Amino acid sequence: MPTTTNITTSYAGEKAMPYLSAALLSPTTIRNGGITVKPNIKFKQVLKRVAMSDLIKDGTCDFTPTATITVDENTLTPKEFQVNYTLCKQDFQDDWDAISMGLSAHDNLPPDLASFIIGKTVAEVATANESIIWNGADGNEGEFDGLITLFTADATVIDQAGIAAASGTIQAEMRKVINLIPEAIYGKEDLKLYVAPNVWRAYVSSLALQGGGDGYRNEGSNQGFSQLQFEGVNIFMASGMPSSYMVAAQSSNLFFGTGLSSDRNEVKVLDMADKDGSRNVRFVMRYTAAVGYAYGAEVVLYTPA
């Protein structure tokens, strides 16, 4: 009689948090500190914006409130999402058993098949969310409005038209972005020039081509892949950013919101054998996510033609 393996596993609310944290906080923009995380939003988070002027006056004996204080706000409202699919337990278990027996280079497998399924799904969700963070559109199935979508719709964001990234022109194009950074945030520790991977590649290539091919610091084509700067501003490679785009902003002005401890969150692996006699396994994941920012006037968006 064949062995039957029941792999039903269920996590809800706070118990689902470790798995959802891996899925939602693993995108490279989040993992590398490119955005501020708001992890426990129940419904929405208000992002307060305060503008002050005329604060300092000549001293008198009286209290004279002459300063101008303007308070407005943006809101960060995470959207609900789900991941649902069905797979054949037998086919999937055959693959997992082969790997777990040492017939591959994988040496960090989880101890059971349910964890293996969850881990594979979490990795895929994280990869998808890295792209959505920058280029998502709420009208698309399974997406929220990404940062570039939000910046494009905001008239207060500083816009710069551009061209496709190329090693011969990239430094001049990056300089256009740097020159538009407001003085109020220029020099701030968390100010970053966010660039698409092909922009990073073009910039590294431009360094290698300097000095008639001797390269930056006479290193030729052996340019490092560690932290790069351009005219004093740290460059951040945003893996999910569309080709040839750039954004200048403070990471403290950009936000990723989710409700990791929400009761609506869940991760389930459901073995259907006892329910309908099949060998199918259903996977269920529910979570919330969104991105936003506080000050549009402190963001520079470079858009290629």
C-alpha positions as CSV (number, residue, x, y, z in Angstrom):
1,M,0.0,0.0,0.0
2,P,1.6,3.4,-1.0
3,T,2.6,5.8,1.7
4,T,0.3,8.8,2.1
5,T,1.9,12.0,3.3
6,N,-0.4,14.7,4.6
7,I,1.2,18.1,4.5
8,T,-1.6,20.4,5.5
9,T,-0.1,23.5,7.3
10,S,-1.8,26.7,8.3
11,Y,-0.5,30.0,9.7
12,A,-2.7,33.0,10.4
13,G,-2.3,36.5,11.9
14,E,0.9,36.8,13.8
15,K,1.8,33.2,13.2
16,A,2.0,34.0,9.5
17,M,4.4,36.9,10.1
18,P,7.7,35.1,9.6
19,Y,6.7,33.8,6.2
20,L,5.1,37.1,5.1
21,S,8.1,39.1,6.3
22,A,10.3,37.0,4.0
23,A,8.0,37.6,1.1
24,L,7.3,41.3,1.7
25,L,10.6,42.5,3.2
26,S,13.1,40.6,1.0
27,P,12.8,42.7,-2.2
28,T,16.3,44.3,-2.7
29,T,15.0,47.9,-2.5
30,I,13.7,47.1,1.0
31,R,16.5,44.7,2.1
32,N,19.2,47.1,1.2
33,G,17.7,50.1,3.0
34,G,16.3,52.0,0.0
35,I,12.9,52.6,1.5
36,T,11.4,53.1,5.0
37,V,9.1,50.2,6.1
38,K,5.8,50.8,8.0
39,P,5.2,47.2,9.1
40,N,2.0,47.2,11.1
41,I,-0.6,49.3,9.2
42,K,-4.1,48.1,10.1
43,F,-6.0,50.2,7.6
44,K,-4.0,53.2,6.5
45,Q,-1.1,55.3,7.7
46,V,-1.1,59.1,7.5
47,L,2.2,60.6,6.3
48,K,2.3,64.1,7.8
49,R,3.9,66.9,5.9
50,V,4.9,70.1,7.8
51,A,6.2,73.3,6.1
52,M,7.6,76.1,8.2
53,S,8.6,79.7,7.3
54,D,9.3,83.0,9.1
55,L,10.2,81.2,12.3
56,I,12.8,83.7,13.7
57,K,11.8,87.2,14.7
58,D,13.4,90.0,16.7
59,G,13.0,89.5,20.4
60,T,10.3,91.3,22.4
61,C,8.5,90.9,25.7
62,D,5.5,89.4,24.1
63,F,4.5,86.1,22.6
64,T,3.8,86.9,18.9
65,P,2.9,83.9,16.8
66,T,4.1,85.2,13.5
67,A,5.6,82.0,12.0
68,T,3.7,80.3,9.1
69,I,3.1,76.6,9.7
70,T,1.5,74.5,6.9
71,V,0.4,71.0,7.6
72,D,-1.0,68.6,5.0
73,E,-0.7,64.9,4.5
74,N,-0.4,61.9,2.2
75,T,-1.9,58.5,3.1
76,L,-0.5,55.1,2.8
77,T,-3.2,52.5,2.4
78,P,-2.1,48.9,1.9
79,K,-4.1,46.9,-0.6
80,E,-5.1,43.3,0.0
81,F,-3.6,40.5,-2.2
82,Q,-3.7,36.8,-2.4
83,V,-1.7,33.9,-3.9
84,N,-3.7,30.8,-4.8
85,Y,-2.6,27.8,-6.8
86,T,-3.0,24.0,-7.0
87,L,-0.2,21.5,-7.6
88,C,0.0,17.7,-7.7
89,K,1.5,16.5,-4.5
90,Q,3.0,13.4,-6.0
91,D,4.9,15.2,-8.7
92,F,6.2,17.9,-6.4
93,Q,7.1,15.4,-3.7
94,D,9.1,13.3,-6.1
95,D,11.2,16.4,-6.9
96,W,11.6,17.3,-3.2
97,D,12.5,13.8,-2.2
98,A,15.2,13.6,-4.9
99,I,16.7,16.9,-3.7
100,S,16.5,16.0,0.0
101,M,18.4,12.7,-0.7
102,G,21.4,14.7,-1.8
103,L,21.0,14.4,-5.5
104,S,21.7,18.1,-6.2
105,A,23.7,21.0,-5.0
106,H,20.9,22.1,-2.6
107,D,22.1,21.8,1.0
108,N,19.7,24.1,2.9
109,L,16.3,22.4,2.3
110,P,13.6,22.9,4.9
111,P,12.7,19.8,6.9
112,D,9.3,19.2,5.4
113,L,7.6,19.5,2.0
114,A,5.1,22.2,3.3
115,S,8.0,24.5,4.2
116,F,9.6,23.8,0.9
117,I,6.5,24.9,-1.0
118,I,6.1,28.0,1.2
119,G,9.8,28.9,0.7
120,K,9.6,28.6,-3.1
121,T,6.4,30.8,-3.2
122,V,7.8,33.4,-0.8
123,A,10.9,33.8,-3.1
124,E,8.6,34.3,-6.1
125,V,6.4,36.9,-4.3
126,A,9.5,38.8,-3.2
127,T,10.8,39.0,-6.7
128,A,7.5,40.2,-8.1
129,N,7.2,42.8,-5.3
130,E,10.6,44.3,-6.1
131,S,9.2,45.2,-9.6
132,I,5.8,46.3,-8.3
133,I,7.4,48.7,-5.7
134,W,8.8,50.8,-8.6
135,N,6.6,50.1,-11.6
136,G,3.3,48.7,-10.3
137,A,-0.1,50.0,-11.4
138,D,-3.1,49.5,-9.3
139,G,-5.2,48.8,-12.3
140,N,-3.2,45.7,-13.1
141,E,-4.2,42.4,-11.4
142,G,-2.0,41.7,-8.3
143,E,-0.3,45.1,-8.2
144,F,-0.4,48.4,-6.3
145,D,0.6,51.7,-7.6
146,G,4.4,51.8,-7.7
147,L,6.6,54.8,-6.9
148,I,7.2,55.8,-10.5
149,T,3.4,55.6,-11.2
150,L,2.8,57.8,-8.1
151,F,5.6,60.3,-9.0
152,T,4.4,60.6,-12.6
153,A,0.9,61.6,-11.4
154,D,2.2,64.1,-8.9
155,A,2.6,67.7,-10.3
156,T,4.9,68.6,-7.3
157,V,7.5,66.0,-8.2
158,I,10.5,67.5,-10.1
159,D,10.5,66.0,-13.6
160,Q,13.5,65.6,-16.0
161,A,13.1,64.1,-19.5
162,G,15.9,61.8,-20.5
163,I,17.2,59.2,-23.0
164,A,18.1,55.5,-22.9
165,A,21.2,54.8,-20.8
166,A,24.5,54.6,-22.6
167,S,28.1,54.7,-21.3
168,G,29.0,57.7,-23.4
169,T,26.2,59.9,-22.1
170,I,25.2,58.5,-18.7
171,Q,27.3,60.9,-16.6
172,A,25.8,63.9,-18.3
173,E,22.3,62.5,-17.7
174,M,23.0,61.7,-14.1
175,R,24.3,65.3,-13.6
176,K,20.9,66.6,-14.9
177,V,19.2,64.8,-12.0
178,I,21.8,65.9,-9.4
179,N,21.4,69.5,-10.4
180,L,17.7,69.4,-9.8
181,I,17.9,68.1,-6.2
182,P,16.4,70.7,-3.9
183,E,19.0,72.5,-1.7
184,A,16.9,71.5,1.4
185,I,17.8,67.8,1.0
186,Y,21.1,68.0,-0.9
187,G,23.9,66.6,1.3
188,K,21.5,64.7,3.6
189,E,22.9,61.4,4.7
190,D,20.1,59.3,3.3
191,L,19.9,61.1,0.0
192,K,20.2,58.5,-2.8
193,L,20.3,58.4,-6.6
194,Y,18.1,55.4,-7.4
195,V,18.9,53.9,-10.8
196,A,17.8,51.1,-13.0
197,P,20.2,48.2,-13.4
198,N,21.1,49.3,-17.0
199,V,21.9,52.8,-15.7
200,W,24.3,51.3,-13.1
201,R,25.9,49.1,-15.8
202,A,26.3,52.1,-18.1
203,Y,27.9,54.2,-15.3
204,V,30.4,51.4,-14.3
205,S,31.2,51.2,-18.0
206,S,31.8,54.9,-18.2
207,L,34.2,54.7,-15.3
208,A,36.1,51.9,-17.1
209,L,36.4,54.0,-20.2
210,Q,37.9,57.1,-18.5
211,G,41.4,58.1,-19.3
212,G,41.4,56.6,-22.8
213,G,40.7,53.2,-21.3
214,D,42.9,53.4,-18.2
215,G,39.7,53.7,-16.2
216,Y,38.8,55.4,-13.0
217,R,41.9,55.2,-10.6
218,N,43.7,53.4,-13.4
219,E,41.7,50.3,-12.8
220,G,40.6,49.8,-16.4
221,S,37.6,47.6,-16.7
222,N,38.2,46.2,-13.2
223,Q,35.7,48.6,-11.6
224,G,34.3,47.4,-8.3
225,F,30.6,46.6,-7.7
226,S,30.5,48.1,-4.2
227,Q,29.1,51.5,-3.2
228,L,29.3,54.0,-6.0
229,Q,28.8,57.7,-5.8
230,F,28.2,60.5,-8.3
231,E,29.1,64.0,-7.4
232,G,28.8,63.2,-3.7
233,V,25.4,61.3,-3.9
234,N,25.3,57.6,-3.2
235,I,24.0,55.5,-6.1
236,F,21.4,52.8,-5.3
237,M,20.7,50.1,-7.8
238,A,17.0,49.5,-7.7
239,S,16.5,46.0,-9.3
240,G,12.8,46.6,-10.0
241,M,13.2,50.0,-11.6
242,P,12.3,50.1,-15.3
243,S,15.1,50.5,-17.8
244,S,16.9,53.9,-17.9
245,Y,14.9,55.5,-15.1
246,M,16.4,57.4,-12.3
247,V,15.0,58.9,-9.1
248,A,16.7,61.2,-6.6
249,A,15.1,61.1,-3.1
250,Q,15.8,60.5,0.6
251,S,15.0,57.0,1.7
252,S,13.3,58.5,4.7
253,N,10.8,60.1,2.3
254,L,9.8,56.8,0.6
255,F,7.6,54.2,2.4
256,F,6.6,50.6,2.0
257,G,3.5,49.8,4.1
258,T,2.0,46.4,5.1
259,G,0.1,44.9,7.9
260,L,2.4,42.0,9.0
261,S,0.4,41.3,12.2
262,S,-3.0,41.7,10.7
263,D,-5.6,39.0,11.4
264,R,-6.4,39.0,7.7
265,N,-2.9,37.6,6.9
266,E,-2.6,33.9,6.3
267,V,-0.3,31.2,4.8
268,K,-1.8,27.8,4.2
269,V,-0.7,24.6,2.5
270,L,-3.9,22.4,2.2
271,D,-3.6,18.7,1.3
272,M,-6.9,17.9,-0.5
273,A,-6.6,14.1,-0.1
274,D,-9.0,13.9,2.8
275,K,-11.4,16.3,1.3
276,D,-11.9,15.2,-2.3
277,G,-9.7,12.1,-2.6
278,S,-7.2,13.8,-5.0
279,R,-3.5,14.1,-4.8
280,N,-3.7,17.9,-5.1
281,V,-2.2,20.5,-2.7
282,R,-3.6,24.0,-2.6
283,F,-1.5,27.0,-1.5
284,V,-3.1,30.1,0.0
285,M,-1.3,33.4,0.9
286,R,-3.0,36.6,1.9
287,Y,-1.3,39.9,2.7
288,T,-1.4,43.7,2.3
289,A,1.1,46.0,0.7
290,A,1.5,49.5,-0.8
291,V,4.1,52.2,-1.3
292,G,4.0,56.0,-0.9
293,Y,6.0,59.1,0.0
294,A,5.5,62.3,2.0
295,Y,7.1,65.1,0.0
296,G,6.7,65.1,-3.8
297,A,8.6,68.4,-4.1
298,E,11.7,66.6,-2.7
299,V,11.7,63.9,-5.4
300,V,13.4,64.1,-8.8
301,L,12.1,61.8,-11.5
302,Y,14.1,61.1,-14.6
303,T,12.0,59.6,-17.4
304,P,13.6,58.2,-20.6
305,A,11.9,59.1,-23.9
